[in-house]
Amino acid sequence: MILRRNAVQSRRVENCHEGRGVLWFTELLADYRKTTAGFKYIHDNVLEPGASIGAHTHHGDEELYVFLTGWGVMVIDGVPQDVQAGDVCLTRHGHSHDLTNSAAGPMHFLVITTQTGEATG
């Protein structure tokens, strides 16, 4: 399967997960109702300068952020950590994270989420 970014429109989201500012995302794969283990979704994201994705906990899935450009702060389970292009952040089932773009320019990153098959309660 080839997922072509140029075949999909980017969408604007304001205050993602109760964060602030604008996130542009392109849905390369979307299987949000997936209940068995495997890929759930893949997004190609751009977070505008000063914008953030609010804190949220993952239940029944795991999420990988692959940072392509920019820098900022990723808070994982309440612990802030600097991130930049080339870094990868993994948030496992039952853990939380949020992200703020601290750079003067956009932060570009991929989000790859897998369904774990764990209980989602």
N, C-alpha and C positions, 0 to 999 in steps of 0.2 A: 504494500500500500504506500503510495506517495501522497503526502499531505502538502499541498501547494498554497503557500501564504498569499500569493497574488490572486488566487481564485476566491478569496474570502474578504469581505469588508470588515474593517476595523470598527469597533463600537466604543462610544464614549460612556464612561461610568463616573458619576460624581459620588464622592464620599463612600468608596468601596468598603464594605464591612464596617461602616460608621467611622471611616478614616476621614481625611479631608482632601479637597482638591480633585484633580481629574486623572483618571486612569484610562488609557486607550488599550483595548484588548482585541485580539484577533483569535477567534476560536478555530483552531486547526483540527481538533477532534473533540466531540462532545457526546458522551454517553452517561449523562448525569444519573440515570436510573439504574445503572449497573449495580448488581448485588453480589456478583461473583468476582473473584480476584482477577485483576488485570487493569489495563489503562482505562481511566475514567474520562479525563480530558487533558488537552494540551492547548495552552494559550501562549501567544506571542504578545507580550505586554510592554507598554511604555508608560511610565509614571512621570507626570510633569514635575518640574522643580518645586520643592516644598510640599508636594502632595504626599499622602500616606494611605496605606491600606490598614484599616483598624485591626485590633487584636481579635483573633478568633481561634477556636479550638477545633482540631480535626477529629472526627469520630468515624471510624470505619474506612478511612482512607489515609494515604500518606502523600505529602506534597514536596516536590523538588523544585527549588528556584535556581536557575542557572543565569548568573549575571553577565550580561554582554557588554554594556557600557554604563558609565556613571558610578556613583558611590552613594552610600547612605548608611542607615542604621536598621538592622534587623533585630527585633526583640524576640528571643526564643524562651518560652516559659518564664517571662519576666526579666530575663538577663539581656541587656543591650550589647550588641556586637557590631562593629563596623564591617561593612561589606563593600566590595568593589568588583569591577569587571574581572572575570576569571574565577570568582568565588562561586561555590555551590552551597545551598542551604537545604537540609533535609528536615522536614517536620513530620514526625511519626504519629501514628494513631494515638489519640489521647493527649497530645501536646499542642501548645498554642504558639502563635507567632503574629507579629505585625511588622510593617516595613515603612520607613520614611526615606524619601529621596532628599538627601542633604546637598546635592550638587546644584550648580547654577544652570545646568542643562538637564535634558531628559535622562531617565534611567531606563535602559532597555533590558528585559529579562524574559526568559521562558519559564512557564509554570507547567510542570508535568505531574499529573496526579493519578495515583493508582488506587483502586479499590482493594482493601486488604482481605475482605471476607470476615473481619471482626464485627462484633455486635456494635451497633451505632447508637446506643443509649446514653 
